[in-house]
Amino acid sequence: MKKVLVLHGPNLNLLGTREPEIYGRTTLADINQRLAERAQKAGIAIDFLQSNHEGVLVDAIQQAAGNGCNFIILNAAAFTHYSIAIRDAIAAVTVPVIEVHLSNIYQREEFRHHSVISPVVQGQICGFGMDSYMAALGIVIRRFEEAAK
Ligand code: CA2
């Protein structure tokens, strides 16, 4: 069975509880539930991990292939903008990664306009709230379907 890993970076555990004007009222549990429902319909397995720690995310990226993951959907949160460790981990593995963001990082503060991981991911989806994740999962499902043909 095909498997996708969804990784959520620092502070995303606070979703729905703080800064609703930027991130909305949807909680991380809501996002994971919607993704899980969509994955189940498509007949694929899905794992979730949220961490506030860079090394935990690096470990998860390194271990993804060994854990049978065929795709990673990653919201690296603030690490997006400066974590060379996460960038290097993505570049070092063969599992493809889709970068997602809830907010449109290019409409926000200057320091959010640059992603150090964008050059090493398949593509980036940002600005659609929870639908950024849903769109990424839709692409993953299409890739799995194409590979099965
Ligand atoms: O828009 C996104 O998804 C971000 O990855 C979210 C990160 C931010 O640093 C990136 O620039 C863009 C921040 C996640 C923190 O989420 C919070 C949620 C509620 C309250 C406080 C933080």
Backbone and ligand atoms as CSV (ligand in chain L), in Angstrom:
chain,resi,resn,atom,element,x,y,z
A,1,MET,N,N,0.840,-1.208,0.000
A,1,MET,CA,C,0.000,0.000,0.000
A,1,MET,C,C,0.880,1.265,0.000
A,2,LYS,N,N,0.526,2.218,-0.813
A,2,LYS,CA,C,1.287,3.480,-0.858
A,2,LYS,C,C,1.072,4.249,0.442
A,3,LYS,N,N,2.114,4.971,0.830
A,3,LYS,CA,C,2.022,5.712,2.104
A,3,LYS,C,C,2.581,7.127,1.968
A,4,VAL,N,N,1.885,8.068,2.583
A,4,VAL,CA,C,2.357,9.453,2.597
A,4,VAL,C,C,2.568,9.890,4.042
A,5,LEU,N,N,3.634,10.649,4.242
A,5,LEU,CA,C,3.945,11.194,5.570
A,5,LEU,C,C,3.683,12.699,5.555
A,6,VAL,N,N,2.891,13.158,6.526
A,6,VAL,CA,C,2.627,14.598,6.653
A,6,VAL,C,C,3.401,15.114,7.857
A,7,LEU,N,N,4.301,16.047,7.592
A,7,LEU,CA,C,5.137,16.611,8.661
A,7,LEU,C,C,4.745,18.062,8.920
A,8,HIS,N,N,4.494,18.366,10.174
A,8,HIS,CA,C,4.145,19.729,10.575
A,8,HIS,C,C,5.243,20.258,11.495
A,9,GLY,N,N,5.731,21.443,11.197
A,9,GLY,CA,C,6.836,22.016,11.955
A,9,GLY,C,C,6.400,22.792,13.189
A,10,PRO,N,N,7.325,23.605,13.716
A,10,PRO,CA,C,7.132,24.244,15.015
A,10,PRO,C,C,5.924,25.170,15.099
A,11,ASN,N,N,5.279,25.085,16.226
A,11,ASN,CA,C,4.135,25.926,16.616
A,11,ASN,C,C,2.831,25.597,15.897
A,12,LEU,N,N,2.878,24.702,14.937
A,12,LEU,CA,C,1.629,24.361,14.238
A,12,LEU,C,C,0.660,23.620,15.157
A,13,ASN,N,N,1.166,23.111,16.290
A,13,ASN,CA,C,0.278,22.523,17.300
A,13,ASN,C,C,-0.651,23.580,17.920
A,14,LEU,N,N,-0.308,24.865,17.723
A,14,LEU,CA,C,-1.138,25.943,18.290
A,14,LEU,C,C,-2.265,26.376,17.362
A,15,LEU,N,N,-2.300,25.815,16.184
A,15,LEU,CA,C,-3.329,26.217,15.198
A,15,LEU,C,C,-4.729,26.176,15.799
A,16,GLY,N,N,-5.499,27.214,15.467
A,16,GLY,CA,C,-6.883,27.254,15.925
A,16,GLY,C,C,-7.040,27.840,17.310
A,17,THR,N,N,-5.905,28.020,18.006
A,17,THR,CA,C,-5.996,28.531,19.378
A,17,THR,C,C,-5.422,29.943,19.506
A,18,ARG,N,N,-4.486,30.312,18.623
A,18,ARG,CA,C,-3.849,31.642,18.639
A,18,ARG,C,C,-3.818,32.190,17.211
A,19,GLU,N,N,-3.708,33.523,17.107
A,19,GLU,CA,C,-3.572,34.221,15.819
A,19,GLU,C,C,-4.579,33.732,14.758
A,20,PRO,N,N,-5.879,33.679,15.117
A,20,PRO,CA,C,-6.865,33.197,14.121
A,20,PRO,C,C,-6.970,34.106,12.902
A,21,GLU,N,N,-6.577,35.405,13.058
A,21,GLU,CA,C,-6.649,36.332,11.922
A,21,GLU,C,C,-5.669,35.937,10.819
A,22,ILE,N,N,-4.594,35.239,11.180
A,22,ILE,CA,C,-3.615,34.789,10.169
A,22,ILE,C,C,-3.889,33.341,9.778
A,23,TYR,N,N,-4.081,32.491,10.794
A,23,TYR,CA,C,-4.102,31.052,10.511
A,23,TYR,C,C,-5.499,30.424,10.594
A,24,GLY,N,N,-6.516,31.246,10.931
A,24,GLY,CA,C,-7.876,30.719,10.984
A,24,GLY,C,C,-8.152,29.952,12.267
A,25,ARG,N,N,-9.317,29.311,12.293
A,25,ARG,CA,C,-9.753,28.620,13.519
A,25,ARG,C,C,-9.618,27.099,13.406
A,26,THR,N,N,-9.142,26.665,12.266
A,26,THR,CA,C,-8.956,25.226,12.056
A,26,THR,C,C,-7.801,24.725,12.914
A,27,THR,N,N,-8.002,23.601,13.587
A,27,THR,CA,C,-6.924,23.044,14.412
A,27,THR,C,C,-6.111,22.034,13.588
A,28,LEU,N,N,-4.961,21.686,14.139
A,28,LEU,CA,C,-4.123,20.696,13.457
A,28,LEU,C,C,-4.851,19.345,13.394
A,29,ALA,N,N,-5.599,19.040,14.449
A,29,ALA,CA,C,-6.375,17.790,14.453
A,29,ALA,C,C,-7.404,17.791,13.320
A,30,ASP,N,N,-8.029,18.973,13.066
A,30,ASP,CA,C,-9.002,19.082,11.954
A,30,ASP,C,C,-8.311,18.777,10.619
A,31,ILE,N,N,-7.136,19.375,10.431
A,31,ILE,CA,C,-6.399,19.180,9.169
A,31,ILE,C,C,-6.054,17.702,8.997
A,32,ASN,N,N,-5.512,17.115,10.065
A,32,ASN,CA,C,-5.119,15.707,9.969
A,32,ASN,C,C,-6.323,14.810,9.688
A,33,GLN,N,N,-7.452,15.148,10.301
A,33,GLN,CA,C,-8.656,14.323,10.084
A,33,GLN,C,C,-9.129,14.382,8.636
A,34,ARG,N,N,-9.152,15.612,8.082
A,34,ARG,CA,C,-9.568,15.754,6.670
A,34,ARG,C,C,-8.630,14.994,5.741
A,35,LEU,N,N,-7.323,15.102,6.027
A,35,LEU,CA,C,-6.334,14.400,5.198
A,35,LEU,C,C,-6.515,12.883,5.326
A,36,ALA,N,N,-6.753,12.427,6.559
A,36,ALA,CA,C,-6.909,10.989,6.794
A,36,ALA,C,C,-8.133,10.455,6.040
A,37,GLU,N,N,-9.226,11.244,6.047
A,37,GLU,CA,C,-10.447,10.817,5.343
A,37,GLU,C,C,-10.195,10.694,3.839
A,38,ARG,N,N,-9.516,11.705,3.308
A,38,ARG,CA,C,-9.212,11.713,1.856
A,38,ARG,C,C,-8.284,10.550,1.497
A,39,ALA,N,N,-7.296,10.300,2.358
A,39,ALA,CA,C,-6.345,9.209,2.094
A,39,ALA,C,C,-7.068,7.866,2.132
A,40,GLN,N,N,-7.959,7.720,3.109
A,40,GLN,CA,C,-8.694,6.450,3.226
A,40,GLN,C,C,-9.519,6.186,1.971
A,41,LYS,N,N,-10.197,7.264,1.479
A,41,LYS,CA,C,-11.008,7.111,0.251
A,41,LYS,C,C,-10.145,6.662,-0.924
A,42,ALA,N,N,-8.907,7.170,-0.946
A,42,ALA,CA,C,-8.004,6.842,-2.066
A,42,ALA,C,C,-7.291,5.509,-1.846
A,43,GLY,N,N,-7.477,4.926,-0.676
A,43,GLY,CA,C,-6.848,3.630,-0.403
A,43,GLY,C,C,-5.359,3.713,-0.142
A,44,ILE,N,N,-4.943,4.836,0.444
A,44,ILE,CA,C,-3.515,4.963,0.774
A,44,ILE,C,C,-3.349,5.174,2.277
A,45,ALA,N,N,-2.190,4.786,2.780
A,45,ALA,CA,C,-1.891,4.981,4.200
A,45,ALA,C,C,-1.321,6.383,4.407
A,46,ILE,N,N,-1.559,6.932,5.591
A,46,ILE,CA,C,-1.051,8.282,5.879
A,46,ILE,C,C,-0.577,8.346,7.331
A,47,ASP,N,N,0.606,8.904,7.522
A,47,ASP,CA,C,1.168,9.105,8.864
A,47,ASP,C,C,1.312,10.606,9.116
A,48,PHE,N,N,1.235,10.985,10.380
A,48,PHE,CA,C,1.354,12.398,10.742
A,48,PHE,C,C,2.394,12.570,11.840
A,49,LEU,N,N,3.145,13.665,11.750
A,49,LEU,CA,C,4.055,14.012,12.841
A,49,LEU,C,C,4.156,15.525,12.935
A,50,GLN,N,N,3.941,16.058,14.141
A,50,GLN,CA,C,4.219,17.480,14.390
A,50,GLN,C,C,5.366,17.542,15.378
A,51,SER,N,N,6.342,18.406,15.092
A,51,SER,CA,C,7.415,18.589,16.063
A,51,SER,C,C,7.874,20.043,16.091
A,52,ASN,N,N,8.251,20.457,17.289
A,52,ASN,CA,C,8.834,21.788,17.457
A,52,ASN,C,C,10.355,21.740,17.359
A,53,HIS,N,N,10.887,20.550,17.050
A,53,HIS,CA,C,12.337,20.340,17.100
A,53,HIS,C,C,12.898,19.977,15.724
A,54,GLU,N,N,13.863,20.756,15.311
A,54,GLU,CA,C,14.467,20.599,13.979
A,54,GLU,C,C,14.975,19.164,13.765
A,55,GLY,N,N,15.713,18.636,14.768
A,55,GLY,CA,C,16.316,17.308,14.619
A,55,GLY,C,C,15.289,16.203,14.471
A,56,VAL,N,N,14.147,16.369,15.133
A,56,VAL,CA,C,13.084,15.363,15.014
A,56,VAL,C,C,12.560,15.336,13.570
A,57,LEU,N,N,12.428,16.507,12.980
A,57,LEU,CA,C,11.956,16.580,11.589
A,57,LEU,C,C,13.012,16.020,10.637
A,58,VAL,N,N,14.292,16.324,10.900
A,58,VAL,CA,C,15.384,15.767,10.088
A,58,VAL,C,C,15.361,14.240,10.173
A,59,ASP,N,N,15.224,13.704,11.394
A,59,ASP,CA,C,15.159,12.242,11.571
A,59,ASP,C,C,13.986,11.659,10.777
A,60,ALA,N,N,12.837,12.308,10.857
A,60,ALA,CA,C,11.638,11.780,10.177
A,60,ALA,C,C,11.846,11.762,8.660
A,61,ILE,N,N,12.487,12.793,8.139
A,61,ILE,CA,C,12.750,12.841,6.684
A,61,ILE,C,C,13.726,11.723,6.308
A,62,GLN,N,N,14.770,11.574,7.095
A,62,GLN,CA,C,15.766,10.519,6.819
A,62,GLN,C,C,15.154,9.124,6.887
A,63,GLN,N,N,14.221,8.932,7.823
A,63,GLN,CA,C,13.664,7.592,8.057
A,63,GLN,C,C,12.436,7.281,7.197
A,64,ALA,N,N,11.962,8.271,6.445
A,64,ALA,CA,C,10.698,8.104,5.708
A,64,ALA,C,C,10.739,6.896,4.771
A,65,ALA,N,N,11.775,6.798,3.969
A,65,ALA,CA,C,11.837,5.696,2.997
A,65,ALA,C,C,11.855,4.353,3.729
A,66,GLY,N,N,12.645,4.265,4.791
A,66,GLY,CA,C,12.738,3.028,5.572
A,66,GLY,C,C,11.419,2.645,6.217
A,67,ASN,N,N,10.590,3.654,6.469
A,67,ASN,CA,C,9.268,3.393,7.053
A,67,ASN,C,C,8.200,3.156,5.982
A,68,GLY,N,N,8.646,3.034,4.745
A,68,GLY,CA,C,7.715,2.716,3.666
A,68,GLY,C,C,6.971,3.900,3.085
A,69,CYS,N,N,7.441,5.117,3.359
A,69,CYS,CA,C,6.751,6.304,2.826
A,69,CYS,C,C,7.197,6.592,1.400
A,70,ASN,N,N,6.218,6.899,0.561
A,70,ASN,CA,C,6.498,7.173,-0.847
A,70,ASN,C,C,6.465,8.660,-1.165
A,71,PHE,N,N,5.940,9.462,-0.254
A,71,PHE,CA,C,5.829,10.915,-0.474
A,71,PHE,C,C,5.793,11.606,0.877
A,72,ILE,N,N,6.319,12.812,0.945
A,72,ILE,CA,C,6.216,13.621,2.167
A,72,ILE,C,C,5.524,14.938,1.820
A,73,ILE,N,N,4.547,15.304,2.639
A,73,ILE,CA,C,3.945,16.641,2.575
A,73,ILE,C,C,4.476,17.375,3.799
A,74,LEU,N,N,5.179,18.474,3.573
A,74,LEU,CA,C,5.912,19.138,4.655
A,74,LEU,C,C,5.522,20.603,4.804
A,75,ASN,N,N,5.032,20.960,6.002
A,75,ASN,CA,C,4.962,22.371,6.383
A,75,ASN,C,C,6.052,22.562,7.431
A,76,ALA,N,N,7.181,23.058,6.998
A,76,ALA,CA,C,8.329,23.211,7.902
A,76,ALA,C,C,8.193,24.443,8.794
A,77,ALA,N,N,7.082,25.194,8.625
A,77,ALA,CA,C,6.808,26.393,9.435
A,77,ALA,C,C,8.034,27.320,9.413
A,78,ALA,N,N,8.435,27.865,10.562
A,78,ALA,CA,C,9.529,28.847,10.555
A,78,ALA,C,C,10.841,28.264,10.032
A,79,PHE,N,N,11.033,26.942,10.176
A,79,PHE,CA,C,12.271,26.321,9.670
A,79,PHE,C,C,12.415,26.499,8.155
A,80,THR,N,N,11.278,26.688,7.485
A,80,THR,CA,C,11.276,26.932,6.036
A,80,THR,C,C,12.297,27.997,5.648
A,81,HIS,N,N,12.406,28.995,6.505
A,81,HIS,CA,C,13.141,30.202,6.123
A,81,HIS,C,C,14.623,30.159,6.472
A,82,TYR,N,N,15.026,29.151,7.280
A,82,TYR,CA,C,16.456,29.157,7.662
A,82,TYR,C,C,17.080,27.805,7.946
A,83,SER,N,N,16.314,26.709,7.875
A,83,SER,CA,C,16.915,25.434,8.293
A,83,SER,C,C,17.661,24.742,7.147
A,84,ILE,N,N,18.963,24.909,7.153
A,84,ILE,CA,C,19.796,24.213,6.163
A,84,ILE,C,C,19.801,22.719,6.483
A,85,ALA,N,N,19.630,22.369,7.764
A,85,ALA,CA,C,19.586,20.949,8.145
A,85,ALA,C,C,18.392,20.244,7.493
A,86,ILE,N,N,17.235,20.900,7.495
A,86,ILE,CA,C,16.056,20.290,6.866
A,86,ILE,C,C,16.224,20.272,5.342
A,87,ARG,N,N,16.751,21.345,4.794
A,87,ARG,CA,C,17.021,21.362,3.345
A,87,ARG,C,C,17.949,20.207,2.956
A,88,ASP,N,N,19.046,20.043,3.711
A,88,ASP,CA,C,20.014,18.992,3.384
A,88,ASP,C,C,19.390,17.609,3.511
A,89,ALA,N,N,18.524,17.416,4.517
A,89,ALA,CA,C,17.854,16.119,4.696
A,89,ALA,C,C,16.965,15.821,3.489
A,90,ILE,N,N,16.211,16.823,3.034
A,90,ILE,CA,C,15.335,16.624,1.864
A,90,ILE,C,C,16.179,16.273,0.638
A,91,ALA,N,N,17.284,17.004,0.473
A,91,ALA,CA,C,18.146,16.769,-0.700
A,91,ALA,C,C,18.805,15.392,-0.646
A,92,ALA,N,N,18.997,14.871,0.571
A,92,ALA,CA,C,19.729,13.607,0.742
A,92,ALA,C,C,18.864,12.373,0.502
A,93,VAL,N,N,17.539,12.537,0.541
A,93,VAL,CA,C,16.669,11.362,0.404
A,93,VAL,C,C,16.006,11.337,-0.969
A,94,THR,N,N,15.537,10.139,-1.333
A,94,THR,CA,C,14.905,10.007,-2.654
A,94,THR,C,C,13.390,10.221,-2.583
A,95,VAL,N,N,12.842,10.202,-1.375
A,95,VAL,CA,C,11.388,10.402,-1.227
A,95,VAL,C,C,11.040,11.844,-1.632
A,96,PRO,N,N,10.114,12.015,-2.585
A,96,PRO,CA,C,9.765,13.372,-3.005
A,96,PRO,C,C,8.982,14.128,-1.923
A,97,VAL,N,N,9.218,15.424,-1.876
A,97,VAL,CA,C,8.599,16.280,-0.851
A,97,VAL,C,C,7.803,17.401,-1.525
A,98,ILE,N,N,6.590,17.624,-1.017
A,98,ILE,CA,C,5.810,18.803,-1.418
A,98,ILE,C,C,5.781,19.754,-0.233
A,99,GLU,N,N,6.189,20.997,-0.476
A,99,GLU,CA,C,6.213,22.031,0.572
A,99,GLU,C,C,4.849,22.722,0.611
A,100,VAL,N,N,4.272,22.805,1.800
A,100,VAL,CA,C,2.989,23.514,1.919
A,100,VAL,C,C,3.055,24.575,3.014
A,101,HIS,N,N,2.249,25.604,2.822
A,101,HIS,CA,C,2.058,26.639,3.849
A,101,HIS,C,C,0.599,27.042,3.867
A,102,LEU,N,N,0.096,27.287,5.048
A,102,LEU,CA,C,-1.281,27.752,5.198
A,102,LEU,C,C,-1.436,29.158,4.622
A,103,SER,N,N,-0.516,30.026,5.003
A,103,SER,CA,C,-0.586,31.430,4.573
A,103,SER,C,C,0.223,31.622,3.291
A,104,ASN,N,N,-0.053,32.754,2.619
A,104,ASN,CA,C,0.754,33.123,1.452
A,104,ASN,C,C,2.002,33.838,1.972
A,105,ILE,N,N,3.105,33.104,2.021
A,105,ILE,CA,C,4.318,33.640,2.664
A,105,ILE,C,C,4.858,34.873,1.926
A,106,TYR,N,N,4.468,35.044,0.656
A,106,TYR,CA,C,4.967,36.190,-0.137
A,106,TYR,C,C,4.172,37.464,0.129
A,107,GLN,N,N,3.044,37.329,0.817
A,107,GLN,CA,C,2.245,38.511,1.179
A,107,GLN,C,C,2.566,38.971,2.588
A,108,ARG,N,N,3.500,38.279,3.247
A,108,ARG,CA,C,3.761,38.555,4.653
A,108,ARG,C,C,5.110,39.263,4.825
A,109,GLU,N,N,5.661,39.214,6.017
A,109,GLU,CA,C,6.925,39.910,6.278
A,109,GLU,C,C,8.000,39.444,5.305
A,110,GLU,N,N,8.932,40.346,5.014
A,110,GLU,CA,C,10.028,40.067,4.062
A,110,GLU,C,C,10.769,38.757,4.410
A,111,PHE,N,N,11.005,38.531,5.713
A,111,PHE,CA,C,11.806,37.355,6.086
A,111,PHE,C,C,11.107,36.039,5.759
A,112,ARG,N,N,9.785,36.119,5.472
A,112,ARG,CA,C,9.068,34.884,5.110
A,112,ARG,C,C,9.057,34.654,3.599
A,113,HIS,N,N,9.580,35.626,2.834
A,113,HIS,CA,C,9.493,35.512,1.373
A,113,HIS,C,C,10.459,34.474,0.812
A,114,HIS,N,N,11.487,34.153,1.609
A,114,HIS,CA,C,12.477,33.206,1.104
A,114,HIS,C,C,12.329,31.856,1.798
A,115,SER,N,N,12.259,30.807,0.973
A,115,SER,CA,C,12.246,29.437,1.501
A,115,SER,C,C,13.566,28.771,1.117
A,116,VAL,N,N,14.303,28.305,2.113
A,116,VAL,CA,C,15.569,27.615,1.797
A,116,VAL,C,C,15.313,26.187,1.319
A,117,ILE,N,N,14.077,25.698,1.508
A,117,ILE,CA,C,13.795,24.320,1.082
A,117,ILE,C,C,13.205,24.248,-0.331
A,118,SER,N,N,12.667,25.355,-0.830
A,118,SER,CA,C,12.010,25.323,-2.153
A,118,SER,C,C,12.874,24.732,-3.267
A,119,PRO,N,N,14.192,25.025,-3.297
A,119,PRO,CA,C,15.000,24.464,-4.400
A,119,PRO,C,C,15.121,22.947,-4.383
A,120,VAL,N,N,14.826,22.305,-3.261
A,120,VAL,CA,C,15.032,20.853,-3.193
A,120,VAL,C,C,13.712,20.064,-3.058
A,121,VAL,N,N,12.563,20.757,-3.162
A,121,VAL,CA,C,11.274,20.051,-3.126
A,121,VAL,C,C,10.701,19.960,-4.535
A,122,GLN,N,N,9.683,19.121,-4.689
A,122,GLN,CA,C,9.029,18.992,-5.999
A,122,GLN,C,C,8.292,20.268,-6.365
A,123,GLY,N,N,7.625,20.851,-5.372
A,123,GLY,CA,C,6.886,22.079,-5.613
A,123,GLY,C,C,6.329,22.610,-4.311
A,124,GLN,N,N,5.809,23.844,-4.400
A,124,GLN,CA,C,5.312,24.521,-3.190
A,124,GLN,C,C,3.863,24.946,-3.410
A,125,ILE,N,N,3.038,24.773,-2.380
A,125,ILE,CA,C,1.655,25.254,-2.397
A,125,ILE,C,C,1.463,26.115,-1.167
A,126,CYS,N,N,1.054,27.365,-1.338
A,126,CYS,CA,C,0.871,28.220,-0.160
A,126,CYS,C,C,-0.321,29.144,-0.343
A,127,GLY,N,N,-0.895,29.542,0.790
A,127,GLY,CA,C,-1.921,30.579,0.763
A,127,GLY,C,C,-3.345,30.089,0.792
A,128,PHE,N,N,-3.569,28.808,0.885
A,128,PHE,CA,C,-4.932,28.267,0.802
A,128,PHE,C,C,-5.418,27.645,2.107
A,129,GLY,N,N,-4.756,27.975,3.206
A,129,GLY,CA,C,-5.158,27.394,4.483
A,129,GLY,C,C,-5.073,25.877,4.420
A,130,MET,N,N,-6.079,25.236,5.027
A,130,MET,CA,C,-6.085,23.762,5.028
A,130,MET,C,C,-6.036,23.190,3.612
A,131,ASP,N,N,-6.607,23.932,2.658
A,131,ASP,CA,C,-6.626,23.430,1.278
A,131,ASP,C,C,-5.232,23.340,0.655
A,132,SER,N,N,-4.239,24.021,1.233
A,132,SER,CA,C,-2.866,23.815,0.733
A,132,SER,C,C,-2.473,22.356,0.941
A,133,TYR,N,N,-2.815,21.832,2.128
A,133,TYR,CA,C,-2.513,20.418,2.407
A,133,TYR,C,C,-3.359,19.502,1.520
A,134,MET,N,N,-4.671,19.859,1.365
A,134,MET,CA,C,-5.561,18.994,0.576
A,134,MET,C,C,-5.108,18.949,-0.884
A,135,ALA,N,N,-4.665,20.098,-1.398
A,135,ALA,CA,C,-4.180,20.135,-2.786
A,135,ALA,C,C,-2.926,19.277,-2.928
A,136,ALA,N,N,-2.053,19.353,-1.944
A,136,ALA,CA,C,-0.824,18.540,-1.991
A,136,ALA,C,C,-1.186,17.054,-1.984
A,137,LEU,N,N,-2.136,16.683,-1.135
A,137,LEU,CA,C,-2.527,15.264,-1.084
A,137,LEU,C,C,-3.173,14.840,-2.406
A,138,GLY,N,N,-3.948,15.740,-3.006
A,138,GLY,CA,C,-4.544,15.441,-4.319
A,138,GLY,C,C,-3.465,15.145,-5.358
A,139,ILE,N,N,-2.398,15.924,-5.329
A,139,ILE,CA,C,-1.286,15.703,-6.272
A,139,ILE,C,C,-0.617,14.358,-5.986
A,140,VAL,N,N,-0.401,14.062,-4.713
A,140,VAL,CA,C,0.219,12.781,-4.339
A,140,VAL,C,C,-0.631,11.620,-4.860
A,141,ILE,N,N,-1.946,11.713,-4.660
A,141,ILE,CA,C,-2.847,10.635,-5.105
A,141,ILE,C,C,-2.766,10.472,-6.628
A,142,ARG,N,N,-2.733,11.580,-7.337
A,142,ARG,CA,C,-2.597,11.512,-8.809
A,142,ARG,C,C,-1.288,10.850,-9.212
A,143,ARG,N,N,-0.218,11.182,-8.514
A,143,ARG,CA,C,1.095,10.566,-8.817
A,143,ARG,C,C,1.041,9.060,-8.582
A,144,PHE,N,N,0.399,8.649,-7.475
A,144,PHE,CA,C,0.274,7.220,-7.182
A,144,PHE,C,C,-0.551,6.531,-8.277
A,145,GLU,N,N,-1.650,7.187,-8.699
A,145,GLU,CA,C,-2.495,6.603,-9.743
A,145,GLU,C,C,-1.725,6.464,-11.055
A,146,GLU,N,N,-0.964,7.496,-11.396
A,146,GLU,CA,C,-0.169,7.456,-12.639
A,146,GLU,C,C,0.856,6.320,-12.576
A,147,ALA,N,N,1.488,6.166,-11.396
A,147,ALA,CA,C,2.523,5.125,-11.244
A,147,ALA,C,C,1.929,3.724,-11.333
A,148,ALA,N,N,0.635,3.608,-10.987
A,148,ALA,CA,C,-0.022,2.299,-10.985
A,148,ALA,C,C,-0.487,1.885,-12.374
A,149,LYS,N,N,-0.498,2.843,-13.327
A,149,LYS,CA,C,-1.028,2.551,-14.679
A,149,LYS,C,C,-0.115,1.584,-15.437
L,1,CA2,O1,O,1.810,29.652,6.598
L,1,CA2,C1,C,2.391,28.672,7.070
L,1,CA2,O2,O,1.931,27.535,7.034
L,1,CA2,C2,C,3.725,28.877,7.794
L,1,CA2,O3,O,4.562,27.750,7.497
L,1,CA2,C3,C,3.386,28.938,9.262
L,1,CA2,C4,C,4.588,29.229,10.136
L,1,CA2,C5,C,5.345,30.452,9.647
L,1,CA2,O4,O,6.539,30.633,10.391
L,1,CA2,C6,C,5.698,30.359,8.161
L,1,CA2,O5,O,6.322,31.558,7.785
L,1,CA2,C7,C,4.455,30.124,7.334
L,1,CA2,C8,C,4.165,29.489,11.575
L,1,CA2,C9,C,3.391,28.380,12.200
L,1,CA2,C10,C,2.953,28.826,13.543
L,1,CA2,O6,O,1.570,28.609,13.642
L,1,CA2,C11,C,0.900,29.228,14.639
L,1,CA2,C12,C,-0.431,28.937,14.731
L,1,CA2,C13,C,-1.175,29.549,15.680
L,1,CA2,C14,C,-0.609,30.449,16.550
L,1,CA2,C15,C,0.730,30.740,16.454
L,1,CA2,C16,C,1.490,30.117,15.485
